[in-house]
């Protein structure tokens, strides 16, 4: 099993923004791309110190969307406490991330009625309806949502990808949720059915 190193963090210049910092001198590899959701304990890349590579994990006081990778190059050398990632609030995803889920028409065979749209998983992984076990679900059937609203998460190797409503309509109604919480999902699988209003 690969060793882990916990990143450091500090408050950013904007409210609600955190900066992930290098825990020691080393090389930073495999940074998560902008738009990736990182929870406490999630993998935030790899960190190499002297020929040993460890998983870099997010500290307990930090979570949110990767807004910017602050170091560039292939395995760049970094100093102790050098800023690595800018982590923003989850609400920032609508403006900063590329499409996090595929929104398209479905068919009756997939449980998608005419006029409704299917929100599909962008990857294989584990689907979560809530940000943590203690929190309420992002949405319930019957909920009204606007563009940028988080519907759920798909986890792939400790990286959490937000499923965001990005339909053309200003508002939509969640008519069906087709995957159980903590269930395995496949690329392209229909997770939600929404009816644009």
TORVEXTOR-143276 format. One record per atom (N, C-alpha, C, O): x, y, z; residue number from 1; atom name. Coordinates in steps of 0.001 Angstrom, whole numbers, plus 500000, padded with zeros to 6 digits. Atoms other than C-alpha are relative to their C-alpha. Example, Ala and Ser with C-alpha at 12.3 -4.5 7.8 and 13.67 -1.06 7.14 Angstrom:
> 500890,498810,500000,1,N
> 512300,495500,507800,1,CA
> 500900,501200,500000,1,C
> 501936,501181,500665,1,O
> 499180,498810,499940,2,N
> 513670,498940,507140,2,CA
> 499230,501090,500730,2,C
> 499739,502198,500899,2,O
END
This chain:
> 500850,498806,500000,1,N
> 500000,500000,500000,1,CA
> 500888,501248,500000,1,C
> 501901,501304,500697,1,O
> 499221,498767,500121,2,N
> 501272,503469,499091,2,CA
> 499875,500849,501267,2,C
> 498797,500951,501853,2,O
> 500008,499092,498849,3,N
> 502245,505828,501919,3,CA
> 499182,501238,499670,3,C
> 498918,501538,498506,3,O
> 500738,498751,500170,4,N
> 500295,509024,502467,4,CA
> 500721,501142,500686,4,C
> 501368,500960,501718,4,O
> 499535,498767,499372,5,N
> 501361,512578,503193,5,CA
> 498826,500963,499989,5,C
> 498177,501147,498960,5,O
> 501109,499059,499914,6,N
> 498808,515089,504401,6,CA
> 500474,501384,499581,6,C
> 501460,501899,500108,6,O
> 499689,498636,500422,7,N
> 498884,518431,502611,7,CA
> 499693,500969,501135,7,C
> 498926,500651,502044,7,O
> 500316,498914,499078,8,N
> 498851,521642,504608,8,CA
> 499000,500909,499298,8,C
> 498832,500821,498082,8,O
> 500900,499052,500656,9,N
> 496290,524365,504000,9,CA
> 499954,501300,500790,9,C
> 500279,501349,501976,9,O
> 500214,498694,499361,10,N
> 495620,528012,504735,10,CA
> 498852,500677,499281,10,C
> 498475,500283,498177,10,O
> 501089,499249,500614,11,N
> 492832,530458,504034,11,CA
> 500516,500765,498787,11,C
> 501643,501262,498789,11,O
> 499656,499216,501173,12,N
> 492866,532098,500621,12,CA
> 499604,501450,500185,12,C
> 499111,501840,501244,12,O
> 500331,498571,499914,13,N
> 492357,535768,499864,13,CA
> 498495,500241,499958,13,C
> 497998,501202,500546,13,O
> 501463,499886,500059,14,N
> 488661,535240,499060,14,CA
> 499377,499198,501125,14,C
> 499948,498202,501568,14,O
> 500723,500750,498978,15,N
> 486147,534112,501674,15,CA
> 499617,498625,499450,15,C
> 499175,498507,498308,15,O
> 500386,501352,500394,16,N
> 485550,530366,501540,16,CA
> 501000,499286,499119,16,C
> 500754,498153,498706,16,O
> 498988,500603,500869,17,N
> 488683,529680,499492,17,CA
> 501182,499546,500862,17,C
> 501609,500265,501765,17,O
> 498845,500533,499288,18,N
> 491543,527499,500782,18,CA
> 501132,499771,498999,18,C
> 500889,499553,497812,18,O
> 498827,500286,500816,19,N
> 495075,527035,499451,19,CA
> 500639,498736,500560,19,C
> 500962,498681,501746,19,O
> 499322,501225,499598,20,N
> 496577,523531,499575,20,CA
> 501499,500207,499838,20,C
> 501962,500670,498795,20,O
> 498565,499720,499964,21,N
> 500268,523670,500490,21,CA
> 500817,498709,500065,21,C
> 500352,497690,500576,21,O
> 499087,501143,499949,22,N
> 503211,521299,500084,22,CA
> 500375,499700,501445,22,C
> 500700,500622,502194,22,O
> 499684,500347,498615,23,N
> 503866,519372,503330,23,CA
> 501500,499975,500292,23,C
> 501905,499972,501454,23,O
> 498548,500041,499851,24,N
> 507637,519288,502730,24,CA
> 500625,500326,498646,24,C
> 499899,500570,497683,24,O
> 499316,499833,501280,25,N
> 510241,519791,500003,25,CA
> 499854,498693,499218,25,C
> 499978,497611,499793,25,O
> 500144,501209,500808,26,N
> 509691,517367,497127,26,CA
> 499565,500322,498591,26,C
> 499753,501439,498110,26,O
> 500533,499814,501356,27,N
> 508139,516890,493703,27,CA
> 498512,499678,500018,27,C
> 498086,498685,500607,27,O
> 501452,500153,500025,28,N
> 504412,517272,493039,28,CA
> 499584,499452,498650,28,C
> 499942,500007,497611,28,O
> 500418,500659,501241,29,N
> 502814,514965,490462,29,CA
> 498494,499773,499999,29,C
> 497850,499741,501047,29,O
> 501372,500473,500181,30,N
> 499400,514108,489091,30,CA
> 498961,500858,500720,30,C
> 498084,500339,501411,30,O
> 500960,499093,499363,31,N
> 497510,517194,490278,31,CA
> 498605,499784,499424,31,C
> 498473,499552,498222,31,O
> 501355,500119,500521,32,N
> 493704,516928,490017,32,CA
> 499654,501211,499137,32,C
> 500064,502323,499469,32,O
> 500312,498866,500878,33,N
> 492316,519100,487195,33,CA
> 498976,500942,500618,33,C
> 498213,500539,501496,33,O
> 501037,499072,499536,34,N
> 490234,522227,487825,34,CA
> 498615,499403,499784,34,C
> 498353,498759,498768,34,O
> 501341,500549,500061,35,N
> 486622,521307,488525,35,CA
> 499835,498737,500811,35,C
> 498707,498300,501035,35,O
> 500076,501215,499192,36,N
> 487485,518218,490601,36,CA
> 499579,500356,501418,36,C
> 500102,501301,502008,36,O
> 500405,499793,498613,37,N
> 485712,518024,493951,37,CA
> 500913,499186,500907,37,C
> 501100,497991,500677,37,O
> 499134,500680,499047,38,N
> 488062,517156,496839,38,CA
> 499387,500081,501395,38,C
> 499086,501166,501892,38,O
> 500487,500077,498620,39,N
> 486783,516004,500232,39,CA
> 501195,499764,500923,39,C
> 502258,499362,500452,39,O
> 498913,500323,499070,40,N
> 488913,515686,503388,40,CA
> 500407,498531,499861,40,C
> 499553,497645,499834,40,O
> 499492,501357,500158,41,N
> 491121,512611,503005,41,CA
> 500106,499534,498565,41,C
> 500657,498466,498297,41,O
> 499933,500380,501417,42,N
> 490763,512567,499206,42,CA
> 501421,500186,499471,42,C
> 502216,500938,500034,42,O
> 498692,499908,500646,43,N
> 493788,512157,496956,43,CA
> 500098,501314,499232,43,C
> 499239,501613,498403,43,O
> 499797,498715,500671,44,N
> 495128,515542,495787,44,CA
> 501249,499954,499140,44,C
> 501884,500983,498910,44,O
> 498807,500175,500812,45,N
> 497928,514138,493638,45,CA
> 500985,499077,500689,45,C
> 500640,498384,501646,45,O
> 498927,500807,499433,46,N
> 501206,512404,494402,46,CA
> 501141,500916,500412,46,C
> 501320,501995,499847,46,O
> 498889,499201,499509,47,N
> 504228,513680,496293,47,CA
> 501227,499101,500112,47,C
> 501186,498068,500780,47,O
> 498777,500811,499998,48,N
> 507762,512363,495756,48,CA
> 501091,500702,500806,48,C
> 501447,501854,500558,48,O
> 498881,499500,499185,49,N
> 510479,512820,498345,49,CA
> 501089,498949,499941,49,C
> 500870,497806,500342,49,O
> 498833,500897,500197,50,N
> 513878,511233,497608,50,CA
> 499606,498767,499216,50,C
> 500251,498032,499962,50,O
> 500421,501168,500769,51,N
> 512714,508262,495462,51,CA
> 498771,499293,500556,51,C
> 498381,498242,500047,51,O
> 501225,500598,499459,52,N
> 509650,507513,497588,52,CA
> 498805,500860,499586,52,C
> 498804,502079,499757,52,O
> 501210,499290,500429,53,N
> 506242,508420,496203,53,CA
> 498862,499675,500962,53,C
> 498645,498514,501307,53,O
> 501130,500165,499086,54,N
> 503255,508952,498505,54,CA
> 498783,500714,499432,54,C
> 498906,501653,498645,54,O
> 501243,499307,500350,55,N
> 499620,509900,497997,55,CA
> 499946,501285,500826,55,C
> 500188,501258,502033,55,O
> 500210,498746,499286,56,N
> 499042,513549,498899,56,CA
> 498511,500082,500313,56,C
> 497689,500038,499398,56,O
> 501413,500001,499636,57,N
> 495776,513747,500846,57,CA
> 499574,501362,500535,57,C
> 500375,502107,501099,57,O
> 500590,498725,499577,58,N
> 493493,516685,501615,58,CA
> 499843,499992,501521,58,C
> 499359,499007,502077,58,O
> 500138,499951,498536,59,N
> 493596,517800,505284,59,CA
> 498539,500133,500418,59,C
> 497687,500475,499598,59,O
> 501390,499971,499520,60,N
> 490449,517691,507468,60,CA
> 499304,501354,499887,60,C
> 498077,501411,499801,60,O
> 500603,498657,500014,61,N
> 489920,521481,507341,61,CA
> 499757,500539,498594,61,C
> 499511,501734,498426,61,O
> 500056,499511,501378,62,N
> 489684,521656,503562,62,CA
> 499109,499097,499149,62,C
> 499227,497873,499211,62,O
> 500777,500731,501005,63,N
> 487142,520610,500927,63,CA
> 499440,501011,499009,63,C
> 499287,502191,499327,63,O
> 500576,499127,501012,64,N
> 485707,522022,497733,64,CA
> 500487,499640,498612,64,C
> 500968,498533,498367,64,O
> 499695,500184,501406,65,N
> 486365,522433,494040,65,CA
> 501387,500544,499693,65,C
> 501741,501636,500137,65,O
> 498701,499491,500453,66,N
> 489842,522721,492515,66,CA
> 499740,501126,499016,66,C
> 499200,500905,497932,66,O
> 500184,498846,500883,67,N
> 489785,526205,491031,67,CA
> 501212,500205,499098,67,C
> 501087,500612,497943,67,O
> 498784,499755,500772,68,N
> 493397,526361,489915,68,CA
> 501137,499141,500530,68,C
> 501295,498982,501740,68,O
> 498761,500685,499633,69,N
> 496569,524262,489891,69,CA
> 501087,501058,499960,69,C
> 501292,501697,498928,69,O
> 499073,498875,499854,70,N
> 499285,526640,491110,70,CA
> 501447,499677,499644,70,C
> 502301,500563,499678,70,O
> 498654,500381,500448,71,N
> 502364,524689,489968,71,CA
> 499871,499319,498643,71,C
> 498900,498604,498397,71,O
> 500072,500572,501343,72,N
> 503124,523649,486399,72,CA
> 501265,499212,499700,72,C
> 502264,499293,500414,72,O
> 498855,500801,500416,73,N
> 505457,521307,484618,73,CA
> 499820,498552,500393,73,C
> 498900,498196,501131,73,O
> 500062,501433,499707,74,N
> 506100,517607,484805,74,CA
> 500810,499723,501268,74,C
> 502029,499895,501281,74,O
> 499362,500279,498701,75,N
> 506872,516625,488428,75,CA
> 500845,501175,500472,75,C
> 502036,501007,500731,75,O
> 499205,498841,499592,76,N
> 507912,520163,489428,76,CA
> 500494,499877,501439,76,C
> 499806,499325,502298,76,O
> 499459,499931,498638,77,N
> 510134,520623,492477,77,CA
> 499261,501103,500745,77,C
> 499057,502193,500210,77,O
> 500710,499006,499194,78,N
> 508282,522433,495271,78,CA
> 500670,500126,501361,78,C
> 501321,499200,501843,78,O
> 499433,499708,498688,79,N
> 509343,524010,498544,79,CA
> 498971,499717,501084,79,C
> 497781,499582,500800,79,O
> 500887,500162,498853,80,N
> 507880,523477,501996,80,CA
> 499010,501161,500047,80,C
> 499404,502325,499968,80,O
> 501115,499046,499934,81,N
> 504486,525268,502238,81,CA
> 499777,500776,498700,81,C
> 499103,501806,498709,81,O
> 500273,499355,501288,82,N
> 504536,526217,498553,82,CA
> 498555,499701,499602,82,C
> 498120,498555,499711,82,O
> 501375,500239,500433,83,N
> 500964,526679,497264,83,CA
> 499940,499051,498801,83,C
> 500678,499209,497829,83,O
> 500171,500985,501062,84,N
> 499834,523751,495094,84,CA
> 498668,500159,499278,84,C
> 498621,500174,498048,84,O
> 501345,499935,500569,85,N
> 496072,524093,494572,85,CA
> 499194,501087,500680,85,C
> 499361,501349,501872,85,O
> 500971,499062,499456,86,N
> 493413,526754,495022,86,CA
> 498664,499262,500038,86,C
> 498170,498808,499005,86,O
> 501233,500766,499799,87,N
> 490261,525132,496453,87,CA
> 498875,500978,500328,87,C
> 498963,501731,501298,87,O
> 501121,499082,499797,88,N
> 486963,527013,496175,88,CA
> 498780,499301,500538,88,C
> 498774,498085,500726,88,O
> 501270,500539,499525,89,N
> 483451,526546,497432,89,CA
> 499359,499154,498922,89,C
> 499637,499334,497736,89,O
> 500685,500863,500959,90,N
> 481263,523910,495800,90,CA
> 499160,500801,499014,90,C
> 499019,500408,497856,90,O
> 500847,499184,500878,91,N
> 479021,526645,494386,91,CA
> 500777,500565,498819,91,C
> 500181,500945,497811,91,O
> 499183,499464,501079,92,N
> 481957,527804,492239,92,CA
> 500035,499088,498780,92,C
> 500457,499517,497706,92,O
> 499860,500969,501079,93,N
> 481702,524685,490084,93,CA
> 499300,500441,498722,93,C
> 499807,500210,497624,93,O
> 500761,499640,501198,94,N
> 479095,526112,487740,94,CA
> 500791,500904,499076,94,C
> 500640,500829,497857,94,O
> 499228,499081,500816,95,N
> 481513,528802,486572,95,CA
> 501362,499465,499595,95,C
> 501915,499887,498580,95,O
> 498614,500376,500194,96,N
> 484820,526951,486765,96,CA
> 500226,498656,499347,96,C
> 501257,498454,498705,96,O
> 499731,501366,500458,97,N
> 484393,523326,485797,97,CA
> 499464,499765,498601,97,C
> 498490,500397,498191,97,O
> 500588,500445,501242,98,N
> 483902,521738,482421,98,CA
> 498780,499152,500316,98,C
> 498479,498913,501485,98,O
> 501173,500841,499772,99,N
> 480807,519594,481942,99,CA
> 500351,498842,500908,99,C
> 501272,498081,500611,99,O
> 499719,501067,499048,100,N
> 480727,517222,484899,100,CA
> 499079,498811,499794,100,C
> 499309,497748,500370,100,O
> 500906,501104,500290,101,N
> 477873,515087,483602,101,CA
> 499425,500225,498614,101,C
> 499388,501350,498115,101,O
> 500573,499905,501337,102,N
> 476283,514334,480271,102,CA
> 498501,500171,500149,102,C
> 497840,499346,500780,102,O
> 501435,499745,499959,103,N
> 472808,515825,479887,103,CA
> 499476,499845,498581,103,C
> 499874,500581,497678,103,O
> 500520,500225,501357,104,N
> 470874,514490,476922,104,CA
> 498655,499306,500065,104,C
> 498231,498822,501115,104,O
> 501276,500692,500080,105,N
> 467600,513067,475771,105,CA
> 500205,498515,500216,105,C
> 501240,497962,499845,105,O
> 499956,501449,499807,106,N
> 466881,509500,476768,106,CA
> 498849,499383,499233,106,C
> 498266,500016,498353,106,O
> 501103,500681,500656,107,N
> 464308,506982,475677,107,CA
> 499166,499263,501021,107,C
> 499586,499107,502167,107,O
> 500879,500710,499077,108,N
> 461407,505074,477223,108,CA
> 500659,498763,500607,108,C
> 500361,498388,501741,108,O
> 499343,501197,499486,109,N
> 463636,501996,477570,109,CA
> 500910,500306,501185,109,C
> 501262,499407,501949,109,O
> 499155,499596,498876,110,N
> 465771,503970,480032,110,CA
> 499188,500687,501091,110,C
> 499758,501213,502047,110,O
> 500845,499348,499014,111,N
> 462808,505309,481978,111,CA
> 499962,501507,499861,111,C
> 499675,502216,500825,111,O
> 499978,498557,500228,112,N
> 463084,508759,480401,112,CA
> 498835,500358,499079,112,C
> 498891,500069,497883,112,O
> 501148,499654,500843,113,N
> 459714,510088,479170,113,CA
> 500326,501102,499000,113,C
> 501311,501824,499155,113,O
> 499812,498972,501015,114,N
> 459401,512339,476141,114,CA
> 499951,501382,500654,114,C
> 499092,501647,501494,114,O
> 499927,498648,499452,115,N
> 460340,515940,476957,115,CA
> 500906,500121,501212,115,C
> 501287,501227,501596,115,O
> 499092,499989,498846,116,N
> 462502,514944,479928,116,CA
> 501430,499804,499510,116,C
> 501652,499431,498358,116,O
> 498600,500211,500349,117,N
> 466298,514788,479963,117,CA
> 500647,499061,501006,117,C
> 500253,498994,502170,117,O
> 499254,500932,499161,118,N
> 468694,512195,481327,118,CA
> 501319,500641,500395,118,C
> 502017,501208,499555,118,O
> 498680,499580,499522,119,N
> 471669,513165,483471,119,CA
> 500775,498715,500240,119,C
> 500402,497890,501074,119,O
> 499243,501256,499986,120,N
> 474301,510468,482967,120,CA
> 501316,500152,500746,120,C
> 501852,501253,500871,120,O
> 498718,499990,499297,121,N
> 477407,509516,484906,121,CA
> 501127,500301,499017,121,C
> 501155,499744,497919,121,O
> 498879,499680,500884,122,N
> 480591,511017,483425,122,CA
> 501116,498952,500054,122,C
> 502087,499041,499303,122,O
> 498936,500988,499823,123,N
> 482632,507977,484553,123,CA
> 499471,498792,500766,123,C
> 498372,498839,501319,123,O
> 500277,501111,499100,124,N
> 482599,504582,486256,124,CA
> 500364,500453,501411,124,C
> 501287,501250,501579,124,O
> 499652,499654,498629,125,N
> 482608,504890,490048,125,CA
> 498901,499635,500970,125,C
> 498037,498811,500673,125,O
> 501008,500192,498952,126,N
> 480545,504958,493229,126,CA
> 499207,501294,500121,126,C
> 499774,502378,500262,126,O
> 500892,498846,499971,127,N
> 477530,507273,493321,127,CA
> 499573,500302,501434,127,C
> 499217,499399,502191,127,O
> 500447,499567,498682,128,N
> 476698,509297,496436,128,CA
> 498958,501096,499837,128,C
> 499124,502009,499027,128,O
> 501059,498998,500059,129,N
> 473521,511300,496991,129,CA
> 500241,501159,500960,129,C
> 499528,502161,500904,129,O
> 499770,498983,498972,130,N
> 474985,513357,499859,130,CA
> 501494,500253,500150,130,C
> 502297,499376,499833,130,O
> 498573,499695,499868,131,N
> 478306,515117,500627,131,CA
> 500696,499174,501072,131,C
> 501891,498904,500959,131,O
> 499444,500879,498970,132,N
> 478825,513002,503779,132,CA
> 498829,499235,500614,132,C
> 497679,499645,500458,132,O
> 501100,500810,499467,133,N
> 476828,510320,505623,133,CA
> 499048,500753,500922,133,C
> 497873,500396,501005,133,O
> 500861,499256,499067,134,N
> 475490,512850,508172,134,CA
> 499150,501061,499316,134,C
> 498169,501531,499892,134,O
> 500671,498892,500687,135,N
> 474331,515399,505584,135,CA
> 498772,499530,499238,135,C
> 498676,498360,498867,135,O
> 501156,500362,500826,136,N
> 471000,515484,503760,136,CA
> 500415,499815,498540,136,C
> 501477,500273,498119,136,O
> 499736,500206,501426,137,N
> 470827,514419,500118,137,CA
> 500021,501346,499279,137,C
> 499342,502293,499675,137,O
> 499958,498771,500801,138,N
> 471690,517057,497523,138,CA
> 498617,500341,499460,138,C
> 498182,501491,499526,138,O
> 501353,499792,500529,139,N
> 468262,516594,495916,139,CA
> 499144,498779,500294,139,C
> 499653,497678,500501,139,O
> 500984,501075,499874,140,N
> 465118,514514,496352,140,CA
> 499110,500061,498769,140,C
> 499072,501079,498077,140,O
> 500968,499972,501104,141,N
> 462552,513529,493743,141,CA
> 498975,501087,500284,141,C
> 498487,501217,501407,141,O
> 500937,498892,499863,142,N
> 460270,516496,493144,142,CA
> 500669,501346,500227,142,C
> 500014,502385,500150,142,O
> 499283,498743,499749,143,N
> 462964,519090,493901,143,CA
> 500123,500825,498724,143,C
> 500264,500279,497629,143,O
> 499766,499084,501105,144,N
> 463267,522156,491674,144,CA
> 501456,500450,500064,144,C
> 501947,500838,501125,144,O
> 498582,499648,500022,145,N
> 466831,522905,490572,145,CA
> 500270,501034,498912,145,C
> 499540,501130,497926,145,O
> 499556,499013,500980,146,N
> 468607,525693,488708,146,CA
> 501370,499592,499487,146,C
> 502044,498797,500143,146,O
> 498676,500355,500509,147,N
> 471749,525448,486525,147,CA
> 501085,500269,501043,147,C
> 501082,501308,501703,147,O
> 498943,499904,499010,148,N
> 474817,524863,488696,148,CA
> 499704,499239,501268,148,C
> 500586,499099,502115,148,O
> 500375,500747,498800,149,N
> 472909,522849,491327,149,CA
> 500652,498618,499978,149,C
> 500567,497901,498982,149,O
> 499399,501326,499861,150,N
> 474812,519776,492546,150,CA
> 498895,498992,500255,150,C
> 498044,499192,501121,150,O
> 500998,501059,499849,151,N
> 472731,516612,492182,151,CA
> 500547,498817,500791,151,C
> 499794,498132,501484,151,O
> 499385,501134,499324,152,N
> 475200,514053,493549,152,CA
> 501487,499976,499714,152,C
> 502026,500907,499116,152,O
> 498561,500168,500194,153,N
> 478793,512794,493498,153,CA
> 500284,498624,499421,153,C
> 499573,497663,499714,153,O
> 499482,501299,500420,154,N
> 480640,510024,491672,154,CA
> 501463,499965,500415,154,C
> 502262,500809,500010,154,O
> 498628,500139,499499,155,N
> 483808,508851,493407,155,CA
> 500782,499035,499128,155,C
> 500305,497950,498793,155,O
> 499057,500846,500713,156,N
> 486743,507451,491458,156,CA
> 501340,500123,500714,156,C
> 501962,501184,500672,156,O
> 498703,500020,499315,157,N
> 489828,506507,493498,157,CA
> 500180,501214,500926,157,C
> 501187,501917,500857,157,O
> 499971,498925,499000,158,N
> 489045,509023,496285,158,CA
> 499879,501402,499415,158,C
> 499991,502379,500155,158,O
> 500299,498697,500601,159,N
> 488400,511855,493790,159,CA
> 498491,500057,499782,159,C
> 497908,499138,499207,159,O
> 501452,499878,500052,160,N
> 484814,513105,493976,160,CA
> 499622,500970,498885,160,C
> 499988,502145,498916,160,O
> 500450,499199,501137,161,N
> 483253,514366,490746,161,CA
> 498553,500397,500230,161,C
> 497688,499536,500389,161,O
> 501365,499545,499789,162,N
> 480175,516505,491205,162,CA
> 499170,499804,498739,162,C
> 499631,500044,497623,162,O
> 500985,500101,501072,163,N
> 477129,515768,489078,163,CA
> 499148,501260,500115,163,C
> 498431,501454,501096,163,O
> 500608,498668,499939,164,N
> 475759,519198,488250,164,CA
> 498958,500144,498898,164,C
> 499179,499732,497759,164,O
> 501020,499702,501009,165,N
> 472556,520230,486493,165,CA
> 500483,501166,499157,165,C
> 500694,502270,499659,165,O
> 499533,498963,500921,166,N
> 473678,522169,483429,166,CA
> 499073,500098,498798,166,C
> 499522,500390,497689,166,O
> 500945,499946,501105,167,N
> 470533,522082,481329,167,CA
> 499803,501409,499479,167,C
> 500204,502385,500112,167,O
> 500243,498689,500619,168,N
> 469468,524892,479026,168,CA
> 498896,500776,500713,168,C
> 498883,502007,500700,168,O
> 501117,499334,499330,169,N
> 466313,525595,481038,169,CA
> 500487,500685,501273,169,C
> 501434,500229,501913,169,O
> 499635,499295,498778,170,N
> 466512,528073,483887,170,CA
> 499729,499124,501219,170,C
> 500495,499134,502182,170,O
> 500344,500886,498885,171,N
> 464800,525553,486173,171,CA
> 499550,498657,499459,171,C
> 499105,498539,498317,171,O
> 500460,501334,500367,172,N
> 464017,521870,486112,172,CA
> 499542,499290,501261,172,C
> 499936,499637,502374,172,O
> 500512,500790,498886,173,N
> 462203,519365,488284,173,CA
> 500626,498614,499942,173,C
> 500645,497982,498886,173,O
> 499447,501355,499921,174,N
> 463899,516144,489445,174,CA
> 498816,499045,500082,174,C
> 498109,499012,501089,174,O
> 501144,500916,500001,175,N
> 461356,513499,488467,175,CA
> 500369,498590,500431,175,C
> 499530,497880,500986,175,O
> 499579,501347,499578,176,N
> 463396,510316,489074,176,CA
> 501472,500005,500369,176,C
> 502280,500693,499747,176,O
> 498614,500284,499634,177,N
> 466589,509265,490824,177,CA
> 500172,498505,499795,177,C
> 499511,497702,500453,177,O
> 499938,501383,500462,178,N
> 467720,506011,489235,178,CA
> 501169,499190,500551,178,C
> 501441,498092,500065,178,O
> 498881,500747,499426,179,N
> 470696,504976,491362,179,CA
> 499950,500126,501509,179,C
> 499649,501196,502038,179,O
> 500023,499960,498533,180,N
> 470917,504057,495031,180,CA
> 501266,500667,500539,180,C
> 502311,500664,499888,180,O
> 498865,499376,499340,181,N
> 473207,505907,497407,181,CA
> 501081,498955,500263,181,C
> 500778,497844,500698,181,O
> 498832,500883,499839,182,N
> 476708,504328,497572,182,CA
> 499984,498827,499023,182,C
> 500659,497822,499246,182,O
> 500061,501049,501014,183,N
> 475864,502232,494499,183,CA
> 501032,500199,498910,183,C
> 501465,501319,498643,183,O
> 499039,499952,501102,184,N
> 478243,501386,491686,184,CA
> 499296,500488,498736,184,C
> 498173,500076,498447,184,O
> 500568,499500,501255,185,N
> 477640,503260,488409,185,CA
> 501017,499846,498882,185,C
> 502217,499718,499123,185,O
> 499166,500144,501189,186,N
> 478989,502977,484878,186,CA
> 499944,501268,499171,186,C
> 498983,502032,499251,186,O
> 499951,498874,500922,187,N
> 480022,505591,482328,187,CA
> 498745,500016,499138,187,C
> 498404,499008,498520,187,O
> 501184,499857,500832,188,N
> 476888,506894,480588,188,CA
> 498710,499522,500633,188,C
> 497643,499688,500042,188,O
> 501212,500486,499339,189,N
> 474450,505343,483064,189,CA
> 499121,501179,500391,189,C
> 499629,502203,500846,189,O
> 500928,498944,499612,190,N
> 471337,507449,483673,190,CA
> 499881,500023,501528,190,C
> 499525,499020,502147,190,O
> 500077,499838,498549,191,N
> 471443,508786,487247,191,CA
> 498732,500737,500416,191,C
> 498091,500384,501406,191,O
> 501168,499176,499690,192,N
> 468650,511384,487197,192,CA
> 499196,500238,498734,192,C
> 499738,500281,497630,192,O
> 500879,499523,501065,193,N
> 465673,512251,485047,193,CA
> 499426,501327,500454,193,C
> 498852,501424,501539,193,O
> 500508,498670,499667,194,N
> 464746,515932,485005,194,CA
> 499064,500492,498917,194,C
> 499218,500182,497736,194,O
> 500974,499397,500921,195,N
> 461875,517791,483434,195,CA
> 500225,501503,499967,195,C
> 499911,502193,500937,195,O
> 499795,498541,500087,196,N
> 462845,521276,482211,196,CA
> 498681,500739,500122,196,C
> 497664,500291,499591,196,O
> 501229,499212,499795,197,N
> 460306,523941,483239,197,CA
> 500023,501254,499143,197,C
> 499079,502043,499177,197,O
END
